[in-house]
Amino acid sequence: MTAVEALRVETTTLERKIHTQFSISVCDMALIIGIRIRPKNQASEQGLPDFLCLKDSRGIGIEFKIPPNKFSVAQEHRFMLLAEHGNLVYVCKETGPGEAYKEATRLLRTYYDLSEKTD
């Protein structure tokens, strides 16, 4: 396996872990539906954020980026279109262990005015 292939496997594994953790958190937040967008390389789905979260007719898109991954041209275009139509899309970058997940859950709690769950 080349260094590039190894890096791709590592970033994909980390991104899947973050997606799973975030999916569980979204389910725990009252009245929020998290929708995992899985691109199928169809033109109508290219560039969508990883998650669209909805509550009370208000939506927010969450995209996770693990360095060195960058936006695709399709994502830049789609995010711009979503914003032009009044939708919020946030990019949460993994700058340190767990940082992207923390940022995404903080964004949802702030946007929907939810309190932190305590056990």
C-alpha positions as CSV (number, residue, x, y, z in Angstrom):
1,M,0.0,0.0,0.0
2,T,1.4,3.4,-0.9
3,A,1.6,6.3,1.5
4,V,-1.3,8.1,-0.3
5,E,-3.5,4.9,-0.1
6,A,-2.7,4.5,3.6
7,L,-3.6,8.2,4.3
8,R,-6.9,7.7,2.4
9,V,-7.7,4.6,4.4
10,E,-6.8,6.5,7.7
11,T,-8.9,9.6,6.9
12,T,-11.9,7.5,5.7
13,T,-11.8,5.4,8.9
14,L,-11.7,8.5,11.0
15,E,-14.5,10.2,9.1
16,R,-16.7,7.1,9.5
17,K,-16.0,7.1,13.2
18,I,-17.0,10.8,13.5
19,H,-20.1,10.2,11.4
20,T,-21.2,7.3,13.6
21,Q,-20.6,9.3,16.8
22,F,-22.4,12.3,15.4
23,S,-25.4,10.2,14.2
24,I,-25.9,8.8,17.8
25,S,-25.7,12.4,19.2
26,V,-28.3,13.7,16.8
27,C,-30.7,10.9,17.7
28,D,-30.2,11.8,21.4
29,M,-31.2,15.5,20.8
30,A,-34.9,16.0,21.2
31,L,-37.0,16.4,18.0
32,I,-34.1,16.6,15.7
33,I,-33.8,14.3,12.7
34,G,-30.3,13.7,11.3
35,I,-30.1,12.5,7.8
36,R,-26.9,11.0,6.6
37,I,-26.3,11.9,3.0
38,R,-24.5,9.1,1.1
39,P,-23.5,10.3,-2.4
40,K,-24.2,7.7,-5.1
41,N,-22.2,9.7,-7.7
42,Q,-25.4,10.9,-9.2
43,A,-25.4,14.5,-10.4
44,S,-28.4,15.3,-8.2
45,E,-26.6,14.3,-5.0
46,Q,-23.1,15.5,-5.6
47,G,-21.8,18.1,-3.2
48,L,-24.4,17.7,-0.5
49,P,-23.2,18.0,3.1
50,D,-22.7,14.8,5.2
51,F,-25.7,15.6,7.3
52,L,-28.9,17.6,7.1
53,C,-30.5,18.2,10.5
54,L,-34.1,19.4,10.8
55,K,-36.2,20.7,13.6
56,D,-39.3,22.9,13.5
57,S,-38.8,23.6,9.7
58,R,-35.3,24.9,10.3
59,G,-32.4,23.0,8.7
60,I,-28.7,23.0,9.1
61,G,-26.1,21.2,7.0
62,I,-23.0,19.7,8.6
63,E,-19.9,18.7,6.6
64,F,-17.0,17.0,8.2
65,K,-13.5,17.4,6.8
66,I,-10.5,15.5,7.9
67,P,-7.1,17.0,6.7
68,P,-5.8,16.8,4.1
69,N,-9.3,16.4,2.5
70,K,-10.6,19.5,0.8
71,F,-13.8,20.6,-0.8
72,S,-14.7,19.3,-4.2
73,V,-15.9,21.7,-6.9
74,A,-19.4,20.1,-6.6
75,Q,-19.4,20.9,-2.8
76,E,-18.3,24.5,-3.3
77,H,-21.1,25.0,-5.8
78,R,-23.8,23.1,-3.8
79,F,-22.9,24.9,-0.5
80,M,-23.2,28.2,-2.3
81,L,-26.6,27.3,-3.7
82,L,-27.8,26.1,-0.3
83,A,-26.7,29.4,1.3
84,E,-28.4,31.5,-1.5
85,H,-31.6,29.8,-0.5
86,G,-31.3,30.6,3.2
87,N,-29.8,27.3,4.4
88,L,-26.9,27.1,6.8
89,V,-24.0,24.8,6.1
90,Y,-21.1,24.4,8.5
91,V,-17.8,22.7,7.9
92,C,-16.4,21.0,11.0
93,K,-12.7,20.3,10.6
94,E,-10.8,17.7,12.6
95,T,-8.0,19.9,13.9
96,G,-7.4,17.7,16.9
97,P,-8.9,14.5,18.3
98,G,-12.6,14.9,18.7
99,E,-12.7,18.5,17.6
100,A,-14.9,18.1,14.6
101,Y,-17.5,16.2,16.6
102,K,-17.4,18.7,19.4
103,E,-17.9,21.6,17.0
104,A,-20.8,20.0,15.2
105,T,-22.7,19.1,18.3
106,R,-22.1,22.6,19.7
107,L,-23.4,24.1,16.5
108,L,-26.6,22.1,16.7
109,R,-27.2,22.8,20.3
110,T,-26.7,26.6,19.7
111,Y,-28.8,26.7,16.5
112,Y,-31.7,24.8,18.0
113,D,-31.2,26.2,21.6
114,L,-30.8,22.8,23.2
115,S,-29.3,22.2,26.6
116,E,-26.4,19.8,27.0
117,K,-27.5,16.3,28.0
118,T,-26.3,15.2,31.4
119,D,-26.2,11.6,32.6
